[in-house]
Amino acid sequence: MTDIDTLTKRLNEVEALLVHQQEAIRELSDVATAQWQTIDALSRRVADLTSRLQAAQSDAAMAVDEPPPPHY
């Protein structure tokens, strides 16, 4: 094999490796994007549930402060 043939073979191997790495990076980016979307949705859901729980606790505290009905 000549030097040109050897260099051409090595260059082709490097280019093939680069293509595989670019695909892997794209796939990882897609996974990271999907995970951030899930995290964002879950964060909003937790905030909503926290708000609802605080409202329910407030309502329960107000109910305790009410005097019992007259038939007790």
C-alpha positions as CSV (number, residue, x, y, z in Angstrom):
1,M,0.0,0.0,0.0
2,T,1.2,3.5,-0.8
3,D,1.2,6.4,1.6
4,I,-1.7,7.9,-0.4
5,D,-3.7,4.7,0.0
6,T,-3.0,4.5,3.7
7,L,-3.9,8.1,4.3
8,T,-7.1,7.7,2.2
9,K,-8.1,4.7,4.2
10,R,-7.4,6.5,7.5
11,L,-9.3,9.5,6.3
12,N,-12.3,7.4,5.4
13,E,-12.3,5.7,8.8
14,V,-12.2,9.1,10.5
15,E,-15.0,10.4,8.4
16,A,-17.1,7.3,9.2
17,L,-16.4,7.7,12.9
18,L,-17.4,11.4,12.7
19,V,-20.7,10.5,11.1
20,H,-21.4,8.0,13.9
21,Q,-20.5,10.6,16.6
22,Q,-22.7,13.2,15.0
23,E,-25.6,10.8,15.0
24,A,-25.0,9.9,18.6
25,I,-24.8,13.6,19.6
26,R,-28.1,14.3,17.7
27,E,-29.8,11.4,19.5
28,L,-28.5,12.5,22.9
29,S,-29.7,16.1,22.2
30,D,-33.2,14.7,21.3
31,V,-33.3,12.7,24.5
32,A,-32.2,15.7,26.6
33,T,-34.9,17.9,24.9
34,A,-37.6,15.3,25.7
35,Q,-36.4,15.0,29.3
36,W,-36.5,18.8,29.8
37,Q,-40.0,18.9,28.4
38,T,-41.0,16.2,30.8
39,I,-39.3,18.0,33.7
40,D,-41.0,21.2,32.8
41,A,-44.5,19.6,32.6
42,L,-43.9,17.8,35.9
43,S,-42.7,21.0,37.6
44,R,-45.9,22.8,36.5
45,R,-48.0,19.9,37.7
46,V,-46.2,20.0,41.1
47,A,-46.8,23.7,41.4
48,D,-50.5,23.3,40.5
49,L,-50.9,20.5,43.1
50,T,-49.1,22.4,45.7
51,S,-51.4,25.4,45.2
52,R,-54.4,23.1,45.4
53,L,-53.2,21.5,48.5
54,Q,-52.5,24.8,50.2
55,A,-56.1,26.0,49.2
56,A,-57.5,22.8,50.7
57,Q,-55.6,23.2,53.9
58,S,-56.7,26.8,54.1
59,D,-60.3,25.7,53.6
60,A,-59.9,23.0,56.3
61,A,-58.5,25.5,58.7
62,M,-61.4,27.8,58.1
63,A,-63.9,24.9,58.7
64,V,-62.2,24.1,62.1
65,D,-62.7,27.7,63.2
66,E,-66.5,27.6,62.6
67,P,-68.6,26.9,65.6
68,P,-70.5,23.6,65.7
69,P,-74.1,23.6,64.4
70,P,-76.8,24.3,67.0
71,H,-77.9,20.7,67.3
72,Y,-74.8,19.7,69.1
